[in-house]
Amino acid sequence: MIFDANLRLQRWASRDQAVERARACVSGALLVRANRAEAELMTGERDAEKAARALMQAGAQSVVLTLGSRGAILRGAVDADEPGADCRVLNTAGAGDALTGTLLARLALRDFDPSGLAAALPEAVVAGARACERWGAVD
């Protein structure tokens, strides 16, 4: 299972319900992908490193946390840090989806072997940045 938190609190009856349901998806996940704010909601940890480790302790095999313009971190079978890619931000909608889609495509090419995530992370961060340079996720 791949879990992209994509928490939209306004779509839930309560914050607690959203967080509880998100946490339930972590255990057993091959990959959990979240942004820093989502990871903090799910773990209570403000520090990205601690939040990633907490998600792994909750049962995720690998965790990718996106850090906006600061890039992303990967923790799991392989650890990697990828700095942000330069871009002219017009709109951030779709950035996480572009990043996650790139990671998943690369994972699929490696028969979902999580050791391939580190090699895919630079391309994924660039894909997320490129999505920010357009109005809307897809042109």
C-alpha positions in Angstrom: 0.0 0.0 0.0 1.1 3.5 -0.8 -0.4 6.2 1.4 -0.3 9.9 0.3 -1.8 11.7 3.3 -3.2 14.7 1.4 -5.1 15.8 4.5 -7.7 18.4 3.7 -9.1 19.1 7.2 -12.1 21.1 5.9 -13.4 17.9 4.2 -13.7 16.1 7.5 -16.2 16.3 10.4 -13.3 17.1 12.7 -9.6 17.4 12.8 -9.3 14.4 15.1 -11.3 12.2 12.7 -9.0 13.1 9.8 -5.9 12.5 11.8 -7.2 9.2 13.2 -8.1 7.9 9.7 -4.8 9.0 8.3 -2.8 7.3 11.1 -4.8 4.1 10.4 -3.3 4.0 6.9 0.3 4.1 8.0 0.8 0.6 9.5 1.9 -1.8 6.8 2.4 0.9 4.1 5.3 0.4 1.7 5.5 4.2 1.4 3.9 7.1 3.3 4.2 10.5 1.5 3.2 13.6 3.4 4.2 17.2 3.6 5.7 18.6 6.8 2.4 19.9 8.2 0.6 16.6 7.5 3.3 14.7 9.2 3.1 17.0 12.2 -0.6 16.4 12.5 -0.2 12.6 12.3 2.7 12.4 14.7 2.7 15.5 16.9 6.4 16.1 15.9 7.3 19.5 14.5 10.7 18.4 13.4 10.6 16.6 10.0 13.2 14.0 10.9 11.4 13.1 14.1 8.1 13.0 12.3 9.5 10.7 9.6 10.9 8.4 12.2 7.6 8.4 14.1 5.7 7.3 11.0 8.2 4.5 10.5 7.7 3.4 14.1 4.0 3.4 13.4 4.6 0.8 10.7 5.6 2.5 7.4 8.5 0.9 5.5 9.5 4.1 3.9 8.5 7.8 4.4 9.0 10.7 2.1 8.3 14.1 3.6 8.1 17.1 1.4 9.5 20.3 2.7 8.3 22.9 0.2 11.1 24.9 -1.3 13.5 23.0 0.9 13.0 19.7 -1.0 12.2 16.4 0.6 13.6 13.7 2.9 13.4 10.0 2.5 13.6 7.7 5.5 13.4 3.9 5.5 15.4 1.1 3.9 17.5 3.9 2.4 17.8 7.5 3.7 18.2 10.4 1.4 17.8 14.2 1.5 17.1 16.1 -1.6 17.3 19.9 -1.7 14.6 21.9 -3.4 14.7 22.7 -7.1 14.7 26.2 -8.3 11.4 27.4 -9.7 9.2 30.4 -10.1 6.2 29.5 -8.0 2.8 30.5 -9.5 0.7 27.9 -7.7 1.5 25.0 -5.5 -1.6 22.9 -6.4 -0.5 19.5 -7.7 3.2 19.7 -6.6 2.8 16.8 -4.1 0.8 14.8 -6.7 3.6 15.3 -9.3 6.2 14.3 -6.8 4.3 11.3 -5.6 3.4 10.2 -9.2 7.1 10.3 -10.2 8.1 8.2 -7.1 5.4 5.7 -7.9 6.3 5.4 -11.6 10.0 4.8 -10.6 8.9 2.3 -7.9 6.8 0.4 -10.5 9.8 0.1 -12.8 11.7 -1.6 -10.0 8.8 -4.0 -9.0 8.1 -1.8 -6.0 11.5 -2.3 -4.4 11.8 0.6 -1.9 15.5 0.8 -2.4 14.8 2.6 -5.6 13.2 5.5 -3.9 16.5 7.3 -3.2 17.4 7.2 -6.9 13.9 8.5 -7.8 13.8 11.4 -5.2 15.8 14.0 -7.2 13.6 13.6 -10.3 10.5 13.6 -8.1 11.5 16.9 -6.4 12.1 18.5 -9.8 8.6 17.2 -11.0 7.0 18.8 -7.9 8.8 22.1 -8.6 7.8 22.1 -12.2 4.2 21.7 -11.2 4.5 24.9 -9.2 5.4 26.9 -12.3 1.9 26.5 -13.9 -1.6 27.4 -12.9 -3.1 24.1 -12.1 -1.4 20.7 -11.9 -1.9 19.8 -15.6 -1.5 22.1 -18.6 
